[in-house]
Every structure is written in C-alpha cells, then in structure tokens.
Amino acid sequence: MRSYRAVLRLPGMRAVYAAHTVSMLGTVGAQVALSILIFERTGSPLLSALVLVCSFLPYAVSGALFSSMTDRFPARRVLVVCDLLSATCVAAMLLPGMPVAGLLGLLLATGMIAPIFAGARAASLANLLPQDLFPVGRSLLRAIGQTAVLTGFAVGGIAVAAIGAQWLLVVEVVTFVSSAVLIGTGTPYTPPGERTSNAVRDSWAGLQLLFADPKLRNLVLLTWVAPAFSSVPDGLAVAYTAQIGTAAAAAGALFTGYAVGGVLGELVVARFTPSVRRRLVVPFLLTSQLPAIAFLAAPPIPVAAVLLAISGAGYAFNQGVDPLILQSVDPAYRGRLFTVQTSGLMAIQGVSIALGGVVGSFLAPNLTIAGAGVLGTTITLLIARQALTPVRRSREQPVAP
C-alpha cells in the first residue's frame, strides 16, 4: 500500500518536503509579523488586513502571465531562484524607514513569485515520482501546508511578543535561504521544456491549449470550486461567534477545526489504493460541502468546529482527481497547468471569502454559510458529473478487434 513513507524513501524527496516545511512556517510567521508591524505603525485595521489581500491577490496575475517560466527552465533552478528572490524581498522589508506602501509592495512581489514556485514544485514532483505516487506526494504538500498554517498562526503571535516583528521577518529570510539550499543541494535535476522568445505569450498560448480540453478544464474547475465554497465559513467565523453570543476568540476553534480535518483527511486517504481514492472522489466532495448546511441550526462552537473538521477532511478528494489531471496534460505543459491551478485556487478562495462577507452583512452568518453549502453541493456535483463521467465511459468502452 502506497503512503507518505513510500514517497519519502525516494531520492531527493526528503529535501523537497523539508524545504516546503521550512518555507511554509516562515511564510505564515512573516504574515503574522507584518500584520502586527503595520498595525503598530499605523493603528489601521484596514492596512493591517491588506497583508492577507497582498498575499493572495498576485496569484491570479502571476499565474496567468508567467506560468510558462515553470516549463522553460529546469524546475530546480526555478525553485532556488524563487526562494532567493523571496528572501531578498523580505530582507528589503527590514531596511530602516521602509514606508508602509513599500512593505505592501514588497509583499505583492513575493506574492507574484509564490505561484511560480508552487507550479515548478508540482511539476518537479510529477517528473520525480512514479505516477501512482504523484497524488500522495501532492497530498503530503497539502498536509504540511495545513499543519504549517496551524503552527504558524498559533506560534506567530507568541514569537512576535517574545522577539519582535522585525526579528520574525529575519527568521523568514533565513527560512527562504534554507529552502533554497535544501532544494539546490538535495533534489535531483529535471530537464526544462521548450523555450520560446516571449514568456507572456507562451503562457497565454499554454492556457488556451490547456483549457480547450473540456475534461481537463472541468477537472481543474473542480479543484477550485469545492474549496471556494467550503472556505466561506473562514471569512464569517468571527461574525458567527457574535451571532451565537460567544467571545470572538472562539473563532480560532473554527479555523483550527477545518485545518485539522484537512490534515487528517489527507493522512487517511493517502493510505488507500489509487482505485479506492478515485471511487471516493464524489463522496469526499459531498463531505466537503454538506456539513455547512447544518449551520442552519446555528450550532454551538464545539459542534461547528467538528462540522468544519469533517468539511476539511473532504478536501482529500484531490487525491482522486490529481492522477486524472496528470493523465490529461502533456508533460511539456505540466508546469503551466500546476501554476494556473494553484493561482486559480488561491484567487477564487479569496474572492469567495470576500463575497461571503458581503452576503453575510445582509443575511445572518449561519444562513450565509448554509447557503454556501447548498450551492457548493449542487455546483460541485454538476462539475464532477462533467469531469468524471467521460473517464468512466472510456474505461467501459470495448476495444475494437
């Protein structure tokens, strides 16, 4: 039975995941530090909140314009350069007298780099891992990412209080450099794809080719739409605690519930066989959406946290979808596809959280969350029908003599 252990046994994989862990912990900690630093300087909650906006917004732009960079150059080189550029941007934030606009601009720059890094990393996994281990490898990335978010936000505030926001940014510089060293010295070389004279034009051409295929388009849409709806409770967590008369600090339990469920779901499903993971795609999609409908009853915080943990576990549906995506794309376009997939996921989650907040200002938060559950269930099932039915039919068709 294939599992995370089988992935980590392969040459270079421990360096890949060690780099990912170090980088993610530093990134989350830096977001906390920068939010606190900007609030201390300005006293503005809005400017402090812009840290998260500047972290997510560039994904859509960078993914569309520069996705071809992940196919034009060796993945290891792209990953190392991205880490070093990110380290340089964070180091520049430490310059004395750096204005708030400069801090946010540098954060936008690191946000432009992040999707290129994520796309190159996923493409390198597709080259370095056997096809049946690829979904497990991506699952491990997601599990590490969720754990890093939990740890980073929990420890970040304590670290800022202990050593100060500036020193936490120094730690982030060290984590990016450490990640670059781990990748540069510990991961195997993978060859680049074909180069053209214009990276932006090549990125657009690749997008048109990728999304001209209805099957591939629906598979990617599925990986965007399901988490877009299930992330709505994140944006309404504080409002929901106010609605049911609980302290705002209890919202942390809702954030934690979803992340813990996500990690546990990945760990459990990674131990299943590929055929079982594929059969469980629709059940896990339903698992990711249906718990939100129970918010109609305005459950207390412990019950709400459990519901969101169940929803987070459903995110493991990706382990059944990832192999289908890999089979549907030419290897020469893998970097572009994974860059766009990551960029679209981050962008659509940001938009859905914002829209949920807008709707939640007119409707009760619990009704907004439940409505997202109903819409999410309906829309994801419609897309899944389009994305998965052709795959079943192709297996069932007899082979002509």
N, C-alpha and C positions, 0 to 999 in steps of 0.2 A: 504494500500500500504506500503510495507516494505521499510525502508530507514535507514540512519545512526542513526536517533533518536531511532529507534527500537533496534538497536544494543547496543547503549549506555545505554539504560534502563536496560539491563540485569546485574545481579550481577557480579562485578569484571571487567566489560568491560571498565569503565571509567579509572580504574587504568592501564589496559593494554595499552590504547591509550595515556594516559598521559605519561606513561613510554616511549612509542615509540616516542612521540613528543620531549620529553626532550633529549633522546638519539640521535635522528637524528640531532637536532640542534647542539648539542655538537660535533658530529662526523664531520659534514660539516665544522663547525668553526675550528676544530682541523686540518683538511686537509689544510685549508687556512693558518692557523698559522704555520704549519710545512713546507709548501712550502716556505713561506716567511722566516722562520727561517733558513732553509737550504740554500736558496739563499743568505741571508745576510752573512752566514759563509763562503760560497764557491765562490759566484759570478757565479755559474754554472747553466745556464738554464736547462741543461740536468739532473743534480742531483735534481733540484727542481721539474722537471716534473716526476721524478721517484716516487714522493709521490703518484701520481694517479696510476702509474703502481703497486706499492706495495700495494695499497688499493684494486685493482681488481684481480691481479694475483693469490693470495692464494685461491680465491673462488673455482677454479676448483680442486685444490689439496685437500683442506679440505673437500669439498663436496663429493668427491669420496672415501676418506679414512675413514672419521669419521661420515658419515651420520647416522650410527646406534646409535650413542650416543643419538640422539633425541628420539629414541624409547626405549632405555634400562633404562632410568631414568625418574622420574616424570618431566613433562615439566617445572613446576615452579622452581624446583631445578636447572635444566639445565640453565634456563634463568638467575637466580640470579648468579650462578657460572660464566657464561659467562660475565655478566656485571662486576663482581668483578675482574675477570682476566683481562678484558679490562682496567679497572681503574688502575690496578697495572702496566700494560704495559705503559700506558700514564704517570703515575706518575714516572716511571723509566726514561722516556724521559727528565724529569726535573732535573735529577742528574747533578751536575756541571761537566763540562768537557766531557759529553757524546759525543763521536765522531759521525760523520755523518753516518758512517756504522752502528753504534749502533742504531741510531734513525730509520734508514730504516729497520733494523732487528726487532725492536720492533713494527714498523708499520706492517711488514709482519705477526708478531704474532697476532696482533689484527685482521688482515685480515683473518687469519685462524679460528679465533673464530667467526667472523661475520656470516658465513653461517650456523653454528651450531645453533646460536641464532635465525636466521631467520626461519630455519626449525622447531625448537621447538615452536616458536611463532605461526607459521601457523598451526602446529599440535594441539596446545592447543586451537586455535580458532575453529578447526574442532570438538573438543570434547565439547567445552563450548557453541557453537552457534547451534541453530536449522539448519538443512540442508539448508533451503531456505534462511537463513540469512548469511550463510558462505560466498558466493561471495560478499555480501555487506560489510561484515567485512573485507575481504581482500582488497576490493576497498578502504575502509577508510584508511587502512595502506598505500596504494599506494598514495592516495591523500595527506596524512600527509607527506609522504616521499618527494613528489614533492614540496610541499609548504616549507618544511624544506630546501631543496636544494636551492630554490629561495631565501629564507630569509637568509640562512647561507652564501651563496656566496655574497649576497648584503651587509650584515652587517659585515661579517668576516673581510674584508679589513679595514673597518672603526674601528672595535674593536681592530685590531692589531695596527693601528695608535694611538688609544686612550690609550690602556693599555699595549701593547706589546705582542709579540707572546708567551712568556713564561706564562704570566698570562692567555692567552686564553687557553693554554693547562691545566692550573689549573682548569679553568671552565669546560673543558672536563672531568677531573677526577670527579668533583662534579656531572656532569650530569650522568655519568655511575653509581656512587654510588646512586644517587637519583632514577635512573631507577630500580636498584636492590631493593631498599627499597619499592618502589611503587609495584613492582611485588610480592615481598616476603610477604608484609602485606596486599595487596589489591586484589589479584587474587585467585580464587578457586584452590583447588588441583585437579590434574588429574593423574590417575594411570599410572605407567610405563608399557611398553610392556615386552616381554620375553627377558631375558638376556642370552647371550652365553659367552663362555670363551674368545673369540677373537673378539674385536670390528671391526678391519680392515677386517677380513674375513667375518664377519657378514654384513658389509657394502657392500662388493662386491657381496655377495650372494643376498642381497636385491636388488641391482642394476640389477643383471641378471634376477631376478624374475619380477621386475617392467617393464623392457624394453623388456621382452619376449612377452608381450601383445601388439600386433600391434596397437590396439585402444588407449591404454594409451600412448604408445610411440609417436604416431602421435599427440596426444593432447599436450603432453609436448613439442614436437618439434615446434608446432605452437606457443606456448608462448615464445619460444626462437627466432625463425626465423623472425617473424614480427618485433619485436623491434630491431633486429640486423640490418636489412636494413634501418629502419626509423631513426636509430641513426647516420647513416653516415654523415648527414649534420652537426652534432655536431663537428666531427673531422675536417671538412672543413670550418667551419664558418669564421675563420679569413682569410683563403685563398680566400674565396668567396668575402669578403669585399674588399680585394685587387684587385680582378679581375674586380669588377664593379667600382673601383675608389672611395671607401668610406673609412673613417677612420676605423682602426682596432677596435676601441672601440665600433663601431656599431655591432660587432659580439655578444655583450651582448644581443641585441634585439632578435637575432636568438635563443640563448639559452633560453631566457625568454619566447619566443613565444611557443616553444614546451612544456615547463613545465606548462605554464598557460593553454594551451589547454588540457594537460593531466589531470590537476585538474578539470577543468570544465566538461570534458567528464565523469570523474568518478562521479561527483556530480549529473549530469543529469541522467545518466544511472542507478544509484543506486535507483532512484525513479520508474523505470519501473518494471513491474511484471516479474517473472522468465521466463515465456514463451516468453515474448517480448524480453528479453535480449538474449535468445537463438536464436530467429529468426534473431536478428541483428548481430550475430557473423560475418557473411561474409560481410555485408555492412560496418561494422566497420573495418574489416581487409582491405577492399578496401580504406576506408577513411585514414587508417594509411599509405598507400603506394602511392596512386595515386598523392597526391599533389607534391611529389618530382619530378614527370615527368614535371611539369610546370616550373621547373628550366631551361629547355631547352631555355626558353625565357630570361634567366638572369634577373629576376625581381628585382626592387629596394628593398632596405632593408625593408620598411614597408610592401610591398606585400609579400616578402619572409617570414617575421615573421608571417603574417597571414596564409600563406600556412603551415608553421611548426606547428602553433597552431591547425589547422584542423587535421594535421597528429597526433599530440599528443592526440587529442580527440579520435581518432580511437583506442587508446590503451585500451579503455574501453571494447574492445572485450573480455577481460579476464573475465568480469563478466558473460558472457555466457559460457565460457569454464571451469571456476573453478568448477561449480557443476558437469560437466561431468567427470572431473578428480577425484573429490571426490567420485563419484559413482563407479569409475573403480578401486579403490585401497582398499585393505583390511585395516581396521583400524590399524592393527599391523604394517603396513608399511608406515603410513602417514608421520611420522617424516622424514624418509629416503627420501621419494618422494619429500616433500617440500624443504628439504635441497638441494637435487640434482637439483630441478627445479630452486631455487634461485641461486645456484652456477653456473649452466649452463648459466642462463640468464646474469649474470654479466660477465662471461668469454667470451661468444660469442659477447656481446656488445663491450668489449674491443678489441677483435680480429677484428670485423667488422670496428670499428673506425680506427684501425691501417691500415687495408687493404685499406680502403677508402683514407687514407692519402697517401699510396703508389701509388694507381691508380691516385690520384689527382695530383701527381708530374709529371705524363706523359700526362694526359688529363686535360682540363680546369675543374676547380672545379664544375661549373654548369653542365657540361656533366657527370661528375662522379656522382653527386647527382641524376641527371635524370636517369642515367643508373641503379643506385641502386633502384630507384622507379620502373623501368620496371622489373628488376629481382625480386624485392620483391613482386610485384603484382603477377607475374607468379608463383613463388615458394610457396608463402603462399596459393594461391588458390589451387594448386596441393595438398599440405599437408592437407588443410581444407577439400578437397573432400574425402581424405582417412580417416580423423579423424571424420568427421561429418556424412557421408553417412550411416555407419553401425548403428548409433544411430537412424536415421530416419526410416531405414528399420525394426529395432527391434520394433519400435512403431507401424509400419504399419502391421506387420505380424498378422494374425488371431490367436486367442487362440484355441488350439485343444480341442475338446469336451472330 
